Amino acid sequence: MLVRRVAAAVFALALLYPLAGLFVPVGPWHWDGAIALDAVRVSLSLTAIAMLVVVGLGTPMALYVARAPAGERLWWQAILLISVLLPPLALGILLSLAFGPHAIGALLQRTGLRMTNTPLAFVVTQVYVSIGYYVLAAVAALEGVPKSLEVQGGLLGHDRWSVFCRITFPIARLGLAVALSLAWVRALTEFGAVVITAYYPAGVPVAIWTSLENFGLPAVMPLLVIFLVTALPLPWLLHVLAQRRLSRA
């Protein structure tokens, strides 16, 4: 038992070892407050908007997939996996073409909406890269809700919305929160697709890249710390809470 525990500890230390890079001397850190604060503002505000869209569109889809017959559910999940498995750079190029001037982009431009280097392009890209993660994780959470309870709620006179609010959501809420945290991190940390469709306004990943190219590691380190602080705590905490709940069940 002791040997296995030591081996697990060595594995964990090796897994966390890259964080030691935060303490490697790279010279005096260069803090450009204007660039950093603007990048954080862009990332947090636009990612929050993207998450509203993801939850608003993804939750009904997840509920439908979770309650669909087994064969149909398999096909929907296969479609959702395509969006998850697409390489980010390829997705960015495909989005720029699909929403470009030779496709639906021409119609959007007539209404004053531009799908390149705008907040709208940023949000749409984040929705595309993250919604598949949210829906698949939400399906898993909703599948854990006993259908018999929902049926009983309907027999007691509750409509579908009332059943969801009173029965489905309370039981699945932690799993849905974990799904949201996965989508949040996926969207917040996206670089490959966003740099193609929305190089401007620059979020934190793009700001890190441009700072690295222009000023080197001393300018990157403060942004990197901010990036980790904004991306890691939420999913980490929700996962811990989910595991604690499962261990008590």
Buried (B, 14 or more C-beta within 10 A) or exposed (E): EEEEEEEEEEEEEEEEEEEEEEEEEBEEBBEBEEBBEBBBEBBBBBBEBBBEBBBEBBBEBBBBBBBBEEEEBEEBBEEBEEBBEBEBEEBBBBBBEEBBBEEEBEEBBEEEBBBBBBBBBBBBBBBBBBBBBBBBBBBBBBBEBEEEBBEEBBEEEBEEEEBBEBBBBEBBEBBBBBBBBBBBBBBBBBBBBBBBBBBEBBBBBBBBBBBBEEEEBBBBBBBBEBBEEBBEEBBEEBBEEBEEEEEEE
